[in-house]
Amino acid sequence: MSGLGKGTISASLAFLLKSQGYKVTPVKIDVYFNVDAGTLRPQEHGEVFVTHDGMETDEDLGHYERFIHQNLRGENYVTAGQVYREVIRRERAFEYAGETVDVIPHVTDEIIRRIKLAGAVNGAEIVIVEFGGTVGEYKNGIFYEATRILDFNEPKNVIQLHVTYFPYLANVGELKSKPAQTSVHILNGMGIQPEIIVARSEKLIDRKRLEKLALYTNVKPEYIFSACDMPNIYEVPLLLSNSGRGLDDTCLTLLGLKPRKHTLLTSWRKLLTSIKKKKEKTLKIAMVGKYFVTGDYRLADSYISVIEALRHAAWKLGSDVKPFWIDSEDLENKKASLQGFDGIIVPQGWGARGTEGKVSAAKFARKNKIPYLGLCFGMQMATIEFARNVLNLAKANTTEVDPKTPHPVIHVMPDQEEYLSKRQYGGTIRLGAWPCVVKKGSKLEEAYLKYGRVKKARPKNGKILVFERHRHRYEFNNKYRKKYQKNGFVISGTSPDGKLVEAIEISNHPFFIGTQFHPEYISRPLTPHPLFVSFLEAVIKLKT
């Protein structure tokens, strides 16, 4: 089921196999008819994660990248929309040479082709495929049929690993195996027999229940792994690793491959040791967003990469961080306050709803000298706030919110206007990694120089060059650039030709930086992103 931890299990297995010296690539398959994740509702689906090559994907690819510490590609994300679109394209182009095009074999063949393509373009020896959704759902059927066919055709090259749920019933004080038994029986009805089971639960599964599950599912007891709740997801690889008998060794045995000596676990263990150390400081960070609320619940999945990037930075600095979800609409309606927070982050967003709350957050941080990090939309909201309250452009706005604003300090990119007029929204925005030239002497430069991630190659002017990932349609309006710069608003990052503003900061402030790009996408536990480390460093300095 969604949220069970399939993505974390896949990422952990990929890390363990990579640490044994194998070239591994994880693939996420979503059953939605969206071609990519860019048009999915974040409250329901979670964060949209963008790869270096510009693919809008499921948030699980972010987990994959953070665990295996490498960039993945657009081919690592497959949707039902991609599959059916390609089958229909080929049918219209007569590429099936007059055959009657059917779900089997043509749709299943396309699914299998994409799985193998992901392995090929990544130069992988092992491909880990995560199927989204829940066993037994009608909409998943064709993907399970594809994996059955793949397994039937290449039994020595394919193993089936089933992540299932052991609910703990508090009223009886017992873990129940019936849901896990039932889901395996459903798989059997599809012609699939899992070789491995990873059982998710609140508590470790005891031997009695493990043997019971083995009996009813035809899976050897030694091939069933208990994955109980952990304090943080980065402990999962070590939970599943046990020299000679771990999940990775079991997979290699079933694939006829030889286990190798782990090479990455030492640095991972050091990370976990630093995470578990008692921290002297707990930093309270306000996350001002508008995609938290779904029904009666508040979720963090819409901003998971930001949360993880904060944690990575805090661990590096030996501190603890506690994010608080502040709904920007509550700020607008005076139902929430930013008093008492050590730092403020305004992350990504779209549309008019809740924007004034985000603008007020930028104002509060600027006037009260509280460290502020604006990410994409957060940078744009800070730009609007500065225009209204420092440049005296009272009705300044973004044309995304107010198309008739007299001062469009944020406006649509010229090449985007045609897309919007034709309602071409999906995959048409500025996506993927783009170069950014960093201003000398800026706080942005200080962060990159102090905490790494600087390209060796530099432009002739000696300024550093970084590559950061983007996901937006609107930009800073250069018509107002000089007016901003005369009033302490620093343009600290631009495109190499100087035409696009990539980052801004405010002088005479402990830390106030906004970026048009998303630094959170490339933060990893062993290599935190410099901007998040510098942001928390400023928070700690003021808190001391």
VENDATA-V744638 format. One record per residue. N is the residue number from 1. PSI is psi in radians with two decimals (NA if undefined). Layout:
n->(N,N)
psi->(PSI,PSI)
//
This chain:
n->(1,2,3,4,5,6,7,8,9,10,11,12,13,14,15,16,17,18,19,20,21,22,23,24,25,26,27,28,29,30,31,32,33,34,35,36,37,38,39,40,41,42,43,44,45,46,47,48,49,50,51,52,53,54,55,56,57,58,59,60,61,62,63,64,65,66,67,68,69,70,71,72,73,74,75,76,77,78,79,80,81,82,83,84,85,86,87,88,89,90,91,92,93,94,95,96,97,98,99,100,101,102,103,104,105,106,107,108,109,110,111,112,113,114,115,116,117,118,119,120,121,122,123,124,125,126,127,128,129,130,131,132,133,134,135,136,137,138,139,140,141,142,143,144,145,146,147,148,149,150,151,152,153,154,155,156,157,158,159,160,161,162,163,164,165,166,167,168,169,170,171,172,173,174,175,176,177,178,179,180,181,182,183,184,185,186,187,188,189,190,191,192,193,194,195,196,197,198,199,200,201,202,203,204,205,206,207,208,209,210,211,212,213,214,215,216,217,218,219,220,221,222,223,224,225,226,227,228,229,230,231,232,233,234,235,236,237,238,239,240,241,242,243,244,245,246,247,248,249,250,251,252,253,254,255,256,257,258,259,260,261,262,263,264,265,266,267,268,269,270,271,272,273,274,275,276,277,278,279,280,281,282,283,284,285,286,287,288,289,290,291,292,293,294,295,296,297,298,299,300,301,302,303,304,305,306,307,308,309,310,311,312,313,314,315,316,317,318,319,320,321,322,323,324,325,326,327,328,329,330,331,332,333,334,335,336,337,338,339,340,341,342,343,344,345,346,347,348,349,350,351,352,353,354,355,356,357,358,359,360,361,362,363,364,365,366,367,368,369,370,371,372,373,374,375,376,377,378,379,380,381,382,383,384,385,386,387,388,389,390,391,392,393,394,395,396,397,398,399,400,401,402,403,404,405,406,407,408,409,410,411,412,413,414,415,416,417,418,419,420,421,422,423,424,425,426,427,428,429,430,431,432,433,434,435,436,437,438,439,440,441,442,443,444,445,446,447,448,449,450,451,452,453,454,455,456,457,458,459,460,461,462,463,464,465,466,467,468,469,470,471,472,473,474,475,476,477,478,479,480,481,482,483,484,485,486,487,488,489,490,491,492,493,494,495,496,497,498,499,500,501,502,503,504,505,506,507,508,509,510,511,512,513,514,515,516,517,518,519,520,521,522,523,524,525,526,527,528,529,530,531,532,533,534,535,536,537,538,539,540,541,542,543,544)
psi->(2.79,2.38,0.05,-0.53,0.33,-0.68,-0.72,-0.70,-0.79,-0.78,-0.72,-0.75,-0.72,-0.76,-0.79,-0.72,-0.66,-0.68,-0.33,0.06,0.10,2.58,2.01,2.49,2.25,2.53,2.37,2.28,2.12,2.44,0.08,2.69,0.02,2.45,-0.61,-3.11,-0.04,-0.46,0.22,2.61,2.09,-0.55,-0.46,-0.68,-0.29,-2.96,2.54,2.12,2.34,2.26,2.96,-0.59,0.12,0.31,2.29,2.05,3.09,2.68,-0.37,-0.51,-0.51,-0.75,-0.78,-0.89,-0.69,-0.59,-0.75,-0.03,0.86,2.70,2.36,3.08,2.97,-0.53,-0.24,0.01,2.13,2.35,2.81,-0.62,-0.76,-0.78,-0.90,-0.61,-0.73,-0.69,-0.75,-0.68,-0.78,-0.64,-0.75,-0.51,0.11,0.55,-0.16,0.13,0.71,-0.01,2.68,2.07,2.19,2.89,-0.78,2.09,-0.06,-0.76,-0.78,-0.65,-0.67,-0.66,-0.83,-0.69,-0.73,-0.63,-0.82,-0.58,-0.73,-0.71,-0.73,-0.84,-0.38,0.01,0.63,2.58,-0.53,2.29,2.20,2.09,2.11,2.14,2.12,2.78,-2.84,2.43,2.31,-0.20,2.41,-0.73,-0.28,-0.23,-0.75,-0.54,-0.64,-0.62,-0.67,-0.73,-0.54,-0.77,-0.75,-0.76,-0.71,-0.72,-0.54,1.09,-0.53,-0.29,-0.05,2.35,2.62,2.14,2.16,2.09,2.06,3.05,2.29,1.70,2.51,2.05,1.84,-0.55,-0.40,-0.13,0.72,2.51,2.39,2.31,-0.13,-0.76,-0.67,-0.74,-0.78,-0.75,-0.60,-0.68,-0.63,-0.73,-0.75,-0.67,-0.35,0.02,0.32,2.22,1.93,2.42,-0.49,2.48,2.30,2.00,1.99,2.38,2.93,-0.62,2.80,2.47,2.30,2.96,-0.69,-0.84,-0.57,-0.78,-0.60,-0.76,-0.72,-0.78,-0.75,-0.14,-0.04,0.55,2.28,2.46,-0.64,-0.15,0.20,2.20,2.33,2.13,1.56,2.95,2.40,2.74,-0.64,2.74,-0.34,-0.10,-0.22,-0.74,-0.72,-0.54,-0.66,-0.13,2.26,1.90,2.05,-0.37,0.28,3.06,-0.71,-0.76,-0.67,-0.77,-0.76,-0.71,-0.80,-0.50,-0.02,0.45,2.65,2.27,2.55,2.99,2.34,2.36,-0.27,-0.16,-0.45,-0.87,-0.57,-0.70,-0.66,-0.71,-0.82,-0.61,-0.74,-0.59,-0.71,-0.26,2.50,2.26,2.44,-0.58,2.45,2.11,2.18,1.96,2.20,2.14,1.84,1.75,-3.04,0.23,0.47,-0.67,2.23,1.87,-2.19,0.16,2.69,2.16,2.69,-0.15,-0.47,-0.35,0.61,-0.64,-0.61,-0.78,-0.80,-0.71,-0.67,-0.79,-0.77,-0.80,-0.73,-0.73,-0.68,-0.61,0.03,0.47,2.99,2.56,2.42,1.81,2.49,2.31,2.06,1.99,2.17,-0.50,-0.56,-0.59,-0.72,-0.72,0.15,0.43,-0.13,2.77,2.69,0.14,2.40,-0.02,2.59,-0.41,2.81,2.31,2.27,1.85,-2.90,2.86,2.95,2.63,3.11,-0.48,2.25,0.08,-0.64,-0.51,-0.65,-0.67,-0.72,-0.55,-0.73,-0.70,-0.78,-0.76,-0.72,-0.83,-0.54,0.15,0.68,2.29,2.31,2.34,1.98,2.18,1.92,-1.70,-0.61,-0.56,-0.70,-0.69,-0.63,-0.63,-0.74,-0.77,-0.76,-0.70,-0.76,-0.76,-0.20,-0.75,-0.07,0.58,1.38,-0.57,0.36,2.54,-3.13,2.50,-0.22,-0.60,-0.80,1.61,-0.35,0.22,2.40,-0.29,1.44,1.30,-0.41,2.19,2.93,2.47,2.38,-0.72,-0.10,-0.32,-0.68,-0.71,-0.79,-0.71,-0.49,0.13,0.70,1.50,-0.76,2.16,0.26,-0.08,3.11,2.02,2.69,-2.99,2.30,2.61,2.54,2.20,2.24,2.34,2.35,2.45,0.04,2.85,-0.52,-0.82,-0.75,-0.72,-0.83,-0.71,-0.66,-0.65,0.39,-2.79,0.63,2.28,2.45,-0.71,2.30,2.58,2.88,-0.43,0.03,-0.06,2.60,2.67,2.24,2.77,2.12,2.69,2.50,2.76,1.45,2.92,-0.35,2.66,2.88,2.36,1.94,-0.28,-0.49,0.08,-0.86,-0.71,-0.71,-0.85,-0.47,-0.20,0.47,0.24,1.94,2.23,1.73,-0.09,2.36,2.90,2.76,-0.53,-0.01,0.02,-0.52,2.27,2.09,-0.45,2.58,2.77,2.83,2.22,2.86,0.71,2.47,-0.73,1.90,1.67,2.40,2.41,2.42,-0.37,3.09,1.55,-0.41,-0.45,-0.46,0.33,2.37,2.69,-0.62,-0.26,1.39,2.69,2.37,-0.65,-0.66,-0.64,-0.78,-0.66,-0.88,-0.53,-0.73,-0.66,-0.81,-0.75,-0.73,-0.50,-0.42,NA)
//
